[in-house]
Every structure is written in structure tokens, then in C-alpha cells.
Amino acid sequence: MSTSIRFLVVDDFSTMRRIIKNFLNDLGYTSIAEADDGKTALPVLKAGDVDFLITDWNMPGMPGLELLREVRGDPATKKLPVLMVTAEAKREQIVEAAQAGVNGYVVKPFTAQTLKEKIDKILASQAAG
Amino acid sequence: MPVAKFMSRYRGVLAKLNHAYAAGDEAAFDDLLGELNSARELSLRTGIAKLSQSLADALARFQLDSRIASLAGHEIPDARMRLDHVLKMTEEAAHKTLDLIEQAAPLAEATARDARLLGETLDSRSHSDIRHFLGEVQGSAEKVRANLTEVMLAQGFQDLTGQILHGIRKLIGEVESVLDELAQVSGVPLERVAKLNATDPAGPAVPGVTVNAVANQSDVDDLIAGLGI
């Protein structure tokens, strides 16, 4: 598995961005960009410098679900792997995210094992597909 | 009382009084005067009852107004600032913890690696106690490294509690503006100052809320020393 994958971590809480970034570092990934909501994430995505998007849902400005829809609506990014890492835990929300085309969904608080599993699973299915 | 009502109320009894007076009927005259008197007393009692009810209402409204003035002027802004402070403190504490984890993790990794490498340089037929010790060091350092990852993930509490507090913060802001409007409508001036005594315990000092707090322990020491203790 390539560790040169470029991640973009989007969360309005700087602590959570830092936690996910450190965790990705521990897994061997070193290219990690950050954004604090969908609006600031979009230009980074449009620039084409991202291979894997990890996003929160509940953020001021542009929430994660809207960001996901933007990503899926743009031919350049519509196949980008998107993992949602969020405190939103209602079944309807998870269904909505799935319908909007999310590749994985992790509810906070999460364990190291859960986050690793979901990332690995998405990367494996990308490699297979 | 309207004139027509006044006249109709007394017309009958005045006619009877006039009649008794003309007839020289003192007993009937006295009875009619008594009737007039009790009618007046009844209306006086009703008037007093109405007046005291209005007074009670006004007093109740005044108390409500001053409660609103205190809530809008002091207690709600105070609660908002305290909540902001909690958000800031938890964020700072989480970042400080992450700083320390980032410093400690490479140390634990290096210790585990060096213990392993050093163990490998030792002859497997000798130094069994040292090799055992190095194995222990490696195991402990790896455990410390794994625990640091768990500590790091646990800092996610700041995000989760922060989201909840942000929600409450928004609600408090809305209540604050509604109360401000209410206080303005009632015309009662806002009470910007707490009614607590300066020495009543109020919990940790909150910047912008707590008046006259010491900044640190050395302020405390200076103050205590200044008091001759």
C-alpha cells in the first residue's frame, strides 16, 4: 500500500484535525493537508492535490455533507474516496451520507483500530475497483 | 360613575326618603338611610378589593421586571462568558496534551528500537540477564507508545464536548437577545453588576467575568506576604 497518498482532513475543531493527522502519520502517511470547513476545503480539492478526503459533518460555513455533494457533483473529484468522521450518529444521517456517496462513516469517538480499518477498507476497494 | 347610572341608582331611594320625610315617618326614614349607607359600604369594599389586586399585580410585575433585568444584564452574559472560557480551556488543554504526546512518542519509539538493536548485538549464549532486561525495556516502551496513541485519540473529547457547548452557547445568545428586548420593553434598567457578595464562592476565575482576581500563585504569595503571613 502506498504511503504517498495525499490526505485532506476537514474539521472545524483544530484538536480533531491534529488527532487525525497524527494518527495518519503513525500509519505512515506523511502528506496531509487540513481545512476547517467545506468552503476552505473546496479550493484544495479543485486544485487536484488530494487522493483521500476525511471530513467532519457538522461545521460552520459548509458542512461535510454539502462538501461531499460538491465532490460527487464535480467530474474531476466524483470518484475521490471520502470518509466521514463525525459525531452525527442518527441512522437517517448515516443513510443520507451513504446516499450522497460517502465511502465510509466513522462515528466519534472512534478507536485507532476503527479508523485504520475504514481507511484500509476504502483504499483496498479503490485498488480493486 | 356615569351620570345616568348614578341617577337611576339613587332615584328610587330618594323618592322614598322624600316621601317618608313628608309623611313624618321617622322609622321608615331611618331604615332608608341605613339602606343607602350599606350600599355605599359595599361599593367601597369592592373598590378597595380591586385596588389591592392591582397593587399586587404591579408588585409581581415589578419583581419579574427586575428578575429579567438581572438575567439580561448580568447572569446570562456571565453564563455565556463562562461557557466561552470552558471552550477555550478545554481546547488549550487538549492541544497541550497533544504537544506532549508528540514529544514523548518519538522517545518511546527510539527507546524500543535501541533496546532491540542493542539486544541483537549481544551474544545469545551470554548476558541473559541483560538481554532479558532489554526485552523488558522494548516491551515497556512499545506499550507506552501504544498508550500515547490512545491518549491522543481520547483528546477527541474536546471536539465532542465542544460541539455540545457550542449548541448551548448559541441558545444562550438567543435567550440573551430576547431578554434584552423584554427588559427594554419593560423599561427597567439592566443590572450589569452581580448581586453576589465579593467573598461568596463562585468557582474558578473567568477572564472578563471575575472581578479583582489574582493572575497566578505569585500574586497570591505577594498578597499573603503583604498581609504579614
Chai-1 contact restraints between the chains, C-beta under 6 A:
chainA,res_idxA,chainB,res_idxB,connection_type,confidence,min_distance_angstrom,max_distance_angstrom,comment,restraint_id
A,F13,B,D159,contact,1.0,0.0,6.0,A-B,restraint_1
A,F13,B,G162,contact,1.0,0.0,6.0,A-B,restraint_2
A,T15,B,A94,contact,1.0,0.0,6.0,A-B,restraint_3
A,T15,B,Q155,contact,1.0,0.0,6.0,A-B,restraint_4
A,T15,B,Q158,contact,1.0,0.0,6.0,A-B,restraint_5
A,T15,B,D159,contact,1.0,0.0,6.0,A-B,restraint_6
A,M16,B,D159,contact,1.0,0.0,6.0,A-B,restraint_7
A,R18,B,L98,contact,1.0,0.0,6.0,A-B,restraint_8
A,I19,B,M152,contact,1.0,0.0,6.0,A-B,restraint_9
A,I19,B,Q155,contact,1.0,0.0,6.0,A-B,restraint_10
A,I19,B,G156,contact,1.0,0.0,6.0,A-B,restraint_11
A,N22,B,M152,contact,1.0,0.0,6.0,A-B,restraint_12
A,A87,B,L160,contact,1.0,0.0,6.0,A-B,restraint_13
A,A87,B,Q163,contact,1.0,0.0,6.0,A-B,restraint_14
A,K108,B,G156,contact,1.0,0.0,6.0,A-B,restraint_15
A,K108,B,L160,contact,1.0,0.0,6.0,A-B,restraint_16
A,P109,B,G156,contact,1.0,0.0,6.0,A-B,restraint_17
A,A112,B,T149,contact,1.0,0.0,6.0,A-B,restraint_18
A,A112,B,L153,contact,1.0,0.0,6.0,A-B,restraint_19
